[in-house]
Amino acid sequence: MLSFDLGKSSARPPVLECGPLRLSFAELSDHHAWRALRTASRAHLTRWEPDWTERDETIDAFRVRLRSYERQHRTRAGLSLFARLTGAAKIVGGVTLSDIRFHASHSATIGYWIGAPYLRRGYGLAMVERVVCYAFEELRLNRVEAACQPGNSASRALLAKAGFREEGLARDYLFINGAWRDHLLFARTARDHMSAAASQDRAD
């Protein structure tokens, strides 16, 4: 049964475990490691993300970003987590649920990034699958949406492995790397999630 309670959340942000990764809220002390990883990954991320400036990477901008994350979580409008290696606690990327909506839609949009030194290790898939599970089983959402550029073959493959279905093309969807870019739209629903879980139970 759907819940239409839109009260503020008093719970602390979740800590989610997924294989070698631990997904947790960002701290101000993360700024140096986060900035170093973003800098090392600039050439990789510039192709796929909205434009950043050096000012966006300052400690003051990071502090504002954390306040925004906290406000979004408190009002149940979003969830932003850093992905860390469990043993070393190194930041390898991040994942967000944004535009969380309840009422009739019960939906959100997922976004994710992996630093260049940690690509092709399965970290992106692990954190997307874990956060999608959290969205359906804890937040009781009905639909999680995602988008990526047609040329981003790695992201398209990740979403397919995570059970997302391609639904269409959004023209001039986001301004990235100096131009408006088309994006493919994907979604996974609670019904997809339950069907996959039932299939896994039968296989076990």
N, C-alpha and C positions, 0 to 999 in steps of 0.2 A: 504494500500500500504506500502511495506517495506521501511524503511529509511536506507540508507547506509552512513549517516553522522557519521564519527568517530571522530569528533572534541572533544576537552576536555570539560568537564562539568564545568560550572561556578556556578551552583546552589549550595546552601547550602545543606547538607545532610537532607533528609526528617525527619519529626517527624510524626509518624504514631500512631493513636489511635486504640485500639482494646479491647473493653470491659473494664476490670479493668486495662489494661496495656497501657503503653505509650512506644513506641519504638523510641529510639533516639541515637544519636552518643555518644560515650564514651568521657569522659573528664578525664584529669589527676587526678582531685580530686576524681574520682571514684575508684582509685587504692585500697585504704584500704578496702572498702566494697566488691569490686570484689575479692580481694585476700582472704578475710575472707569466702566468699561464696564458692569459689573454694576449699579452705581447708576443709570446712565442708562437701563438696560434693565429696571429693577425692575417697572414696570407690565406690561410685555410678558411677562416670565419668570414672574411670580407665578402666572399662570393655569395654567402647565404643569409647573412644577417643585415638588419637595418644599420645604417652608417653610425659609427662611433667616432668621437673625437678624443684627443688626449685629456680634455677637461672631464669627460665622462669616466675616466679611470683614476681621478684624484681621490684622496681619502675623504674629502668633503662630499663628493658625488656618491661615493660608496656608502657613506653614512646616510645620505638621503635615500639611497636605494634600499637600505636595510629598514628604514622607517616605513617606506612604502610596502615592503614585504610584510612587515608586522601588521600594518593597517589592513592590508588585504586579507591576511589570515584571520585577524580579529573579527572582521565583518563577513567572513566566509565568501569573499570575492575572488580569492586566488591563493595559491600555495607555491612557494618558490624554495627549492632545496638544492644544496650543493651535493655532488657525488664525490665521496672520498674513498680512497683505498682503506679497507678496514684496518690492516696492520700498521701502515705508515701514516695514515690520516692525510695523505696528499690529496689535494683537490684535483679531480680529473675532468670535471665538467659540471653541468647543472641541468635541472629539469623543472618545468613550471606547469601548473594548471592555472590558466587565466580565464577571465570572463566566466567565472562559475555562476550559473543561473539556476534558480530553483523554480517555483511555481509550476507552470505547465511543461517547461522544457527539460529541467534537470540535466543540464549539459555543461560542458567546459571545453576549452581548447588546450591541447598539450603542446609544449615546446621543449626543445632539448638542445644541448651542445656538448661536444667532447673536445678537449684540448688536443692539438695536433700530435703531441708525443704519445697519446693514448688511443689513437685511432685503430680500428680493425682488431680490437681485442674483445668485442662483444659487450663492452660496457654500456654503450648507448641502448642496445636492445634490452639489457638487464634492467636498467633504470626505467625505461619506458614501460616495460611489462609490469614492474612493481608498482609504479604510480597509477597505471590504468587499473590494476587490481584494487588499489586503495580507493580510487574514484568510484568504482562500482560497489565494493563491499563495505566501505566505511562511510563515504559521503552519500551513497545510494543514488548516484547519478544514473541517468538512462543513456547518455550518449557522450562520447569523448571524440572531439574533432582534431584534425591535424592538417597541416599544409606544407608543401615543399615545392621548390622549383622543378620543372620537368627535367632539367639537366642534372639534378642531384640524385644520381642513381643509388648512392649509398643510403640516403635517407628513404628513398622509395622502397628499397629492399628491406630496410629495417621495419618500416611500417607494415609491409606485407607479412613479415615474420611475426610481428606483434598482433596480427589478426585484424588489421585495419583494411577496409575496403575502399578502393578508389571510387569517388562519386562524381567527379567532374573537374572542369577547369575554370578558375577565376582569373579573368584577364586583368592585367595591371593591378595586381592585388596588394603588393607592398613595394615601397621605394627602397631599393637595395643597390648598393655599389653604383650610384649615379643614375639609376633609371628605374622606371616602374616595371616590375617583373610579374609575369604570369605565374600562377601557382596551381598545382594539382591539389584537390581537396579530398581528404580521406576521413573516414569515421569508423568507430567501433561502438557497438551498442551493448546494453546490458543483456539483451537476448543473445548476441554473439558470445558474450562472456560466459553466460550460463550454459550454452550449447558446447563450448569448448571444455568447460569444467566437467560436464556430463560425459563427454567423449573420453576425457582423461581418466575419469573414474572407471569407465567400462574397460579401458585398456589396462588399468592396474588390477 
